[in-house]
């Protein structure tokens, strides 16, 4: 999981760099197109076999959600530091908990609702309504976190009916089609470095999602999910080294609150499962 987070933050870093020179639709196209090409080369003839799904509508909705997450994130990250964006995105597990009851029918107890409220408090600390940080970009990242939360809820639902490879392949199907249609209207001819980074972003996306799936196959979610928060440290480091961004004290405080709430939710989830599985 630690290596997975290095890869995932690297995707964000490359994307943030590229949107300084190329339109967001073109960068998003590269992320999905080269990811799909990478999967096609790996799977070869098995690709078409794994495209079939008994819940195609839900697969496409999930694909739309990851597309919306990418568009909102990379459009916003042009204007705010990488560390701030990733700190707000760390709210995703908290949002998954809040959405689990109405969508999945899972029982969410008082303790976890308190943790959800604390997570939102952390996001408010980072965004700071009424101050300079409260801008369209910050709200776009918050919306991206919501889309990402719904994306993970859909993934849980699809795990009940579809193989992992089918879910992985369909992650980018709608993204490839939609961005391929939109990209020509925004196209800026990339140089050699641009093409290299675009290809690298697509390959990293494929590798990152594969590593994430493997990580969860080796250990239960409560055991390894806390390591996902290591991405905040990598975002701060890469943001400073590449873009010269230094997180302020409010970002650090807000991120700490969000991480603490997320870890507490995982702890309560572990306790709940332990009680359910006890003879």
VEXDREN-2710 file (C-alpha; in Angstrom, 1 decimal):
% VEXDREN-2710
k/r/px/py/pz
1/UNK/0.0/0.0/0.0
2/UNK/2.9/2.4/0.7
3/UNK/4.2/1.9/-2.8
4/UNK/0.7/2.2/-4.2
5/UNK/0.4/5.7/-2.7
6/UNK/3.7/6.7/-4.1
7/UNK/2.4/5.8/-7.6
8/UNK/-1.0/7.5/-7.0
9/UNK/0.6/10.8/-5.9
10/UNK/3.0/10.6/-8.8
11/UNK/0.0/10.5/-11.2
12/UNK/-1.4/13.7/-9.5
13/UNK/2.0/15.3/-9.7
14/UNK/2.5/14.6/-13.4
15/UNK/-1.1/15.8/-14.1
16/UNK/-0.6/19.0/-12.2
17/UNK/2.6/19.6/-14.1
18/UNK/1.0/18.9/-17.5
19/UNK/-2.1/21.1/-17.0
20/UNK/0.3/24.1/-16.8
21/UNK/1.0/23.6/-20.5
22/UNK/-1.9/21.6/-21.9
23/UNK/-5.7/21.8/-21.6
24/UNK/-7.3/19.7/-18.9
25/UNK/-9.4/17.6/-21.4
26/UNK/-6.2/16.7/-23.2
27/UNK/-4.5/15.7/-20.0
28/UNK/-7.5/13.6/-18.8
29/UNK/-7.6/12.0/-22.3
30/UNK/-4.0/10.9/-21.9
31/UNK/-4.6/9.5/-18.5
32/UNK/-7.5/7.3/-19.7
33/UNK/-6.3/6.5/-23.2
34/UNK/-2.8/5.3/-22.3
35/UNK/-4.2/3.5/-19.3
36/UNK/-6.6/1.6/-21.5
37/UNK/-3.8/1.0/-24.1
38/UNK/-1.6/-0.4/-21.3
39/UNK/-4.3/-2.7/-20.1
40/UNK/-5.0/-3.9/-23.7
41/UNK/-1.3/-4.8/-24.2
42/UNK/-1.3/-6.7/-20.9
43/UNK/-4.6/-8.5/-21.4
44/UNK/-4.4/-8.9/-25.1
45/UNK/-7.4/-11.1/-26.3
46/UNK/-8.8/-11.3/-22.8
47/UNK/-9.8/-7.6/-22.9
48/UNK/-13.0/-8.2/-24.9
49/UNK/-14.0/-11.1/-22.7
50/UNK/-13.7/-9.0/-19.5
51/UNK/-15.7/-6.1/-21.1
52/UNK/-18.9/-8.1/-20.6
53/UNK/-20.7/-7.2/-17.4
54/UNK/-24.2/-8.1/-16.0
55/UNK/-24.4/-4.6/-14.5
56/UNK/-23.2/-2.5/-17.4
57/UNK/-25.2/0.5/-16.4
58/UNK/-23.6/0.6/-13.0
59/UNK/-20.2/0.1/-14.6
60/UNK/-20.7/3.1/-16.9
61/UNK/-21.9/5.2/-14.0
62/UNK/-18.8/4.3/-12.0
63/UNK/-16.7/5.2/-15.0
64/UNK/-18.4/8.5/-15.2
65/UNK/-17.7/9.2/-11.6
66/UNK/-13.9/8.6/-12.0
67/UNK/-14.0/10.8/-15.1
68/UNK/-15.7/13.6/-13.1
69/UNK/-13.2/13.1/-10.3
70/UNK/-10.3/13.5/-12.7
71/UNK/-11.8/16.6/-14.5
72/UNK/-12.6/18.4/-11.2
73/UNK/-9.3/17.5/-9.6
74/UNK/-6.9/18.4/-12.4
75/UNK/-8.9/21.6/-13.2
76/UNK/-8.6/22.7/-9.6
77/UNK/-5.1/21.6/-8.9
78/UNK/-3.8/24.3/-11.3
79/UNK/-4.7/26.9/-8.7
80/UNK/-4.1/25.3/-5.3
81/UNK/-1.1/23.4/-3.8
82/UNK/-0.9/19.6/-4.3
83/UNK/-0.8/19.1/-0.5
84/UNK/-4.0/21.1/0.0
85/UNK/-5.8/19.2/-2.8
86/UNK/-4.7/15.8/-1.4
87/UNK/-5.7/16.8/2.1
88/UNK/-9.2/17.5/1.0
89/UNK/-9.3/14.3/-1.1
90/UNK/-8.4/12.4/2.0
91/UNK/-12.0/13.1/3.1
92/UNK/-13.1/10.3/0.7
93/UNK/-13.2/7.5/3.3
94/UNK/-15.3/9.7/5.6
95/UNK/-17.7/10.4/2.7
96/UNK/-17.9/6.7/2.0
97/UNK/-19.0/6.1/5.6
98/UNK/-21.7/8.8/5.3
99/UNK/-23.0/7.4/2.0
100/UNK/-22.9/3.8/3.1
101/UNK/-26.1/4.0/5.0
102/UNK/-28.5/5.4/2.4
103/UNK/-26.9/3.6/-0.6
104/UNK/-25.6/0.3/0.8
105/UNK/-28.0/0.0/3.7
106/UNK/-25.1/-0.3/6.2
107/UNK/-25.7/0.7/9.8
108/UNK/-23.6/3.7/10.8
109/UNK/-23.4/4.2/14.6
110/UNK/-23.1/7.3/16.6
111/UNK/-19.4/7.1/17.0
112/UNK/-18.8/7.0/13.2
113/UNK/-21.2/9.8/12.6
114/UNK/-19.2/11.9/15.1
115/UNK/-16.0/10.9/13.1
116/UNK/-17.8/12.0/9.9
117/UNK/-18.6/15.4/11.4
118/UNK/-15.0/15.7/12.5
119/UNK/-13.7/14.9/9.0
120/UNK/-15.9/17.7/7.6
121/UNK/-14.6/20.0/10.2
122/UNK/-11.1/19.3/9.0
123/UNK/-12.1/20.1/5.5
124/UNK/-13.6/23.4/6.6
125/UNK/-10.3/24.2/8.4
126/UNK/-8.4/23.7/5.2
127/UNK/-10.9/25.6/2.9
128/UNK/-11.6/28.3/5.5
129/UNK/-14.9/29.7/4.4
130/UNK/-14.8/33.4/4.0
131/UNK/-11.1/33.6/3.6
132/UNK/-8.7/33.5/0.6
133/UNK/-8.6/29.7/0.4
134/UNK/-12.4/29.5/0.0
135/UNK/-12.5/29.6/-3.8
136/UNK/-13.9/27.7/-6.7
137/UNK/-10.9/25.4/-6.9
138/UNK/-11.3/24.3/-3.2
139/UNK/-15.0/23.5/-3.8
140/UNK/-14.1/21.6/-7.0
141/UNK/-11.7/19.4/-5.0
142/UNK/-14.4/18.8/-2.3
143/UNK/-16.8/17.8/-5.1
144/UNK/-14.1/15.5/-6.5
145/UNK/-13.9/13.8/-3.1
146/UNK/-17.6/13.3/-3.2
147/UNK/-17.5/11.8/-6.7
148/UNK/-14.6/9.6/-5.5
149/UNK/-16.6/8.4/-2.5
150/UNK/-19.6/7.5/-4.8
151/UNK/-17.0/5.7/-7.1
152/UNK/-15.9/3.6/-4.2
153/UNK/-19.5/2.8/-3.2
154/UNK/-20.1/1.6/-6.8
155/UNK/-17.0/-0.5/-6.6
156/UNK/-18.3/-2.2/-3.5
157/UNK/-21.6/-2.9/-5.3
158/UNK/-19.9/-4.3/-8.4
159/UNK/-17.6/-6.5/-6.3
160/UNK/-20.8/-8.6/-5.6
161/UNK/-21.3/-9.4/-9.3
162/UNK/-18.3/-8.7/-11.5
163/UNK/-14.7/-10.0/-11.6
164/UNK/-11.9/-7.7/-10.6
165/UNK/-10.5/-7.4/-14.1
166/UNK/-13.9/-6.4/-15.5
167/UNK/-14.2/-3.6/-12.9
168/UNK/-10.6/-2.5/-13.6
169/UNK/-11.2/-2.3/-17.4
170/UNK/-14.5/-0.5/-17.2
171/UNK/-12.9/2.1/-14.9
172/UNK/-11.8/4.1/-17.9
173/UNK/-14.2/3.1/-20.7
174/UNK/-16.4/6.1/-20.5
175/UNK/-13.4/8.4/-19.9
176/UNK/-11.7/7.2/-23.1
177/UNK/-14.8/7.8/-25.2
178/UNK/-15.8/11.1/-23.7
179/UNK/-12.3/12.7/-23.7
180/UNK/-11.5/11.3/-27.2
181/UNK/-14.5/13.2/-28.4
182/UNK/-13.6/16.4/-26.5
183/UNK/-9.8/16.5/-26.8
184/UNK/-9.6/17.5/-30.5
185/UNK/-11.4/20.8/-29.7
186/UNK/-8.7/21.7/-27.1
187/UNK/-5.7/20.0/-28.6
188/UNK/-2.2/21.4/-28.2
189/UNK/0.5/19.5/-30.0
190/UNK/2.7/18.0/-27.3
191/UNK/6.5/18.0/-27.5
192/UNK/8.6/14.9/-26.7
193/UNK/8.6/15.6/-23.0
194/UNK/4.8/16.1/-23.1
195/UNK/4.1/12.8/-24.8
196/UNK/6.5/11.0/-22.4
197/UNK/4.7/12.4/-19.4
198/UNK/1.3/11.7/-20.8
199/UNK/2.2/8.1/-21.5
200/UNK/3.8/7.8/-18.1
201/UNK/0.6/9.1/-16.4
202/UNK/-1.5/6.5/-18.2
203/UNK/0.9/3.6/-17.4
204/UNK/1.2/4.7/-13.7
205/UNK/-2.7/4.8/-13.5
206/UNK/-2.8/1.1/-14.7
207/UNK/0.0/0.1/-12.4
208/UNK/-1.4/2.0/-9.4
209/UNK/-4.9/0.5/-9.7
210/UNK/-3.4/-3.0/-10.1
211/UNK/-1.2/-2.5/-7.0
212/UNK/-4.2/-1.3/-5.0
213/UNK/-6.3/-4.3/-5.9
214/UNK/-3.4/-6.6/-5.0
215/UNK/-2.9/-4.8/-1.7
216/UNK/-6.5/-5.4/-0.7
217/UNK/-6.1/-9.1/-1.8
218/UNK/-3.3/-9.6/0.7
219/UNK/-4.9/-8.1/3.8
220/UNK/-8.3/-6.9/5.0
221/UNK/-9.1/-3.2/4.4
222/UNK/-8.9/-2.1/8.0
223/UNK/-5.4/-3.4/8.3
224/UNK/-3.9/-1.6/5.3
225/UNK/-6.2/1.4/4.7
226/UNK/-4.4/3.6/7.2
227/UNK/-1.3/3.4/5.0
228/UNK/-3.2/5.3/2.3
229/UNK/-2.8/8.4/4.3
230/UNK/0.9/8.3/3.6
231/UNK/-0.1/9.9/0.3
232/UNK/-0.4/13.2/2.2
233/UNK/3.3/13.2/3.0
234/UNK/4.3/12.3/-0.5
235/UNK/2.0/15.1/-1.9
236/UNK/3.6/17.6/0.5
237/UNK/7.1/16.5/-0.5
238/UNK/6.6/16.4/-4.3
239/UNK/4.6/19.6/-4.1
240/UNK/7.5/21.3/-2.5
241/UNK/10.3/19.8/-4.6
242/UNK/8.6/20.2/-8.0
243/UNK/6.3/23.2/-7.5
244/UNK/7.8/25.0/-4.5
245/UNK/4.6/24.8/-2.5
246/UNK/4.8/24.7/1.3
247/UNK/1.7/23.7/3.2
248/UNK/0.6/26.2/5.7
249/UNK/-0.3/25.4/9.3
250/UNK/-4.1/25.4/8.6
251/UNK/-3.6/22.7/6.0
252/UNK/-1.6/20.6/8.4
253/UNK/-4.2/21.0/11.2
254/UNK/-7.1/20.2/8.8
255/UNK/-5.3/17.2/7.3
256/UNK/-4.6/15.9/10.8
257/UNK/-8.3/16.1/11.8
258/UNK/-9.3/14.4/8.6
259/UNK/-6.8/11.6/9.0
260/UNK/-7.7/11.1/12.7
261/UNK/-11.4/10.9/11.8
262/UNK/-10.7/8.4/9.0
263/UNK/-8.5/6.2/11.2
264/UNK/-11.2/6.2/13.9
265/UNK/-13.8/5.2/11.3
266/UNK/-11.6/2.3/10.3
267/UNK/-11.1/1.4/14.0
268/UNK/-14.9/1.3/14.5
269/UNK/-15.4/-0.7/11.4
270/UNK/-12.8/-3.3/12.6
271/UNK/-14.6/-3.5/16.0
272/UNK/-18.0/-4.0/14.3
273/UNK/-16.7/-6.8/12.0
274/UNK/-15.0/-8.5/15.0
275/UNK/-18.3/-8.5/16.9
276/UNK/-20.2/-9.8/13.9
277/UNK/-17.7/-12.6/13.2
278/UNK/-17.4/-13.6/16.9
279/UNK/-19.2/-17.0/17.5
END
